[in-house]
Amino acid sequence: MSEFKFSCPVCSREILCDTTHVETQIACPGCNAAIAVPEETAGTAAASAPAGSSPALPEDSFSAVQRTSGLAIASLVCSLASLIMCVGWLPGIICGHLAKSRIRRNPSLKGNGLATAGLLIGYLILMLEAGTAAVQMWRFSTAMKQGYENVRQDLATNTVLVTQTQSTTVSNADQMIKPVKPGPVAAANPQTEPGPPRWTSDISNVSFPDHPVSGELHGLDFAVKTAMFRNGDLKIRSANGMLLDVYHLDASIEGQNYEIQPFDNRHGNPHVKMTWNEGGAIQTATFNKGYGMKLQFAQARSRTVSGKIYLCFPDASKSCVAGTFEVRLPKPQ
């Protein structure tokens, strides 16, 4: 093996090389360009070299310019950093592809294994994150569909009952909540004696009892404690926490009268709702038809309106309440 010199065709720098690299490509130590070792200079270089001598290659010769690609190292480091930073795989994949491309073009560069490892780790973490995102999207979509189905079913069954426990009654005496007894009334007037109102399918001739609203809702005793009217909605609360709501009344209830027959299926009828506690769980039932209601309001006095109500529900328990109440109107804005 003998050495010879030739000039780089790009930067004209003299390069010392041995004859084993003839007709191969090397990287110029000056400009780092990929150049081919010329064959015609090999004989001259061999003749000019002293016999039996083997001069050492300089530090800037072909054997001295081999180095590891910085992009390959960056690819591996960034991909490993994805274990801490969520987006580290992105620069790791980019640097890995750039490093492999440059290594193919420049034989003096090494680090192909580092670039490959960086790419493998980067793509693996990318697939894991994509899979996690897909699972989260699937769970969110499932929850949205379930919520939509629940709302659709509630709207579809709104004409009968919202709950599925409307036909059950509470038979445990410990769970029965007794209503607050109304004040004493004169025995001479039979209408003043409080008692459960009778359910009827025709309320045209129904008379209002002369005592505070009482009755039974879903098998539980109901006795009025407070009544409130706001934004067209009437809310009557029982002493034991049960609620009776009448929605979509007029904006002003002074002097208004309402009469809804059970066979009246008009869509503009007010909606009525009863709420009770059954076994520690709050239950509700909402009706927009099939119920009977007779509701009267007097004129307001000092922002207080006296009202009378008879209301019967089409549930299996034959829920029915009737009596008088007073509503405190909100202050005008």
HUMOFEN-V397534 format. One record per pair of residues at least 24 apart in sequence whose ideal C-beta (glycine too) atoms are under 6 Angstrom apart, sorted by sequence separation. I is the first residue (numbers start at 1). GAP is how many residues later the second one is. D is the distance in Angstrom with one decimal. If there is no record, write none. Layout:
i = (I,I)
gap = (GAP,GAP)
d = (D,D)
//
This chain:
i = (71,75,246,247,265,290,304,217,92,246,303,8,71,72,71,245,262,93,182,69,92,182,244,262,29,6,243,89,260,69,242,6,179,259,26,29,89,4,89,258,4,27,76,72,79,257,69,75,4,16,73,76,256,16,66,68,69,72,76,79,179,65,68,72,75,79,82,178,180,2,179,253,255,16,17,254,254,2,170,169,3,220,217,218,180,217,201,177,27,27,206,203,203,219,227,229,218,222,208,227,230,218,224,217,216,206,215,215,215,213,214,213,212,211,213,199,209,209,165,166,199,163,163,199,162,163,162,197,161,162,197,159,159,169,166,167)
gap = (24,24,24,24,24,24,24,25,26,26,26,27,27,27,28,28,28,29,29,30,30,30,30,30,31,32,32,33,33,34,34,35,35,35,36,36,36,37,37,37,38,38,38,39,39,39,40,40,41,41,41,41,41,42,42,42,42,42,42,42,42,43,43,43,43,43,43,43,43,44,44,44,44,45,45,45,46,47,49,50,52,56,57,58,59,59,61,63,79,81,88,89,91,98,98,98,99,99,100,100,100,101,101,102,103,104,105,106,107,108,109,110,111,112,112,113,113,114,118,119,119,120,121,121,122,122,123,123,124,124,125,129,130,148,149,149)
d = (4.7,5.7,5.4,4.3,4.8,4.0,5.7,5.6,5.0,5.4,4.6,5.9,5.0,3.9,3.6,4.3,5.7,4.2,5.1,4.7,3.9,5.2,5.7,4.6,4.0,5.6,4.1,4.1,4.4,5.9,4.9,4.8,5.9,5.3,4.4,4.9,4.5,5.5,5.1,4.2,5.9,5.4,5.0,3.3,4.6,5.0,4.8,5.2,1.9,5.9,5.9,5.4,5.0,5.7,5.5,5.4,4.0,4.0,4.0,3.9,4.2,5.0,4.3,4.0,3.0,4.1,4.4,5.8,4.7,4.4,3.0,4.5,5.5,5.1,5.7,5.3,5.1,4.9,5.4,3.7,6.0,5.6,4.8,5.1,4.1,5.7,5.3,3.8,5.8,3.5,5.5,4.5,5.0,4.8,4.4,4.7,5.1,5.4,4.1,4.8,5.8,5.7,5.3,4.8,6.0,4.9,5.1,3.3,6.0,5.6,5.5,3.6,5.2,5.3,5.2,4.8,5.4,5.4,5.6,5.1,4.5,5.1,5.9,4.6,5.6,5.6,5.9,4.9,4.7,4.8,3.8,5.9,5.9,5.7,4.9,3.9)
//
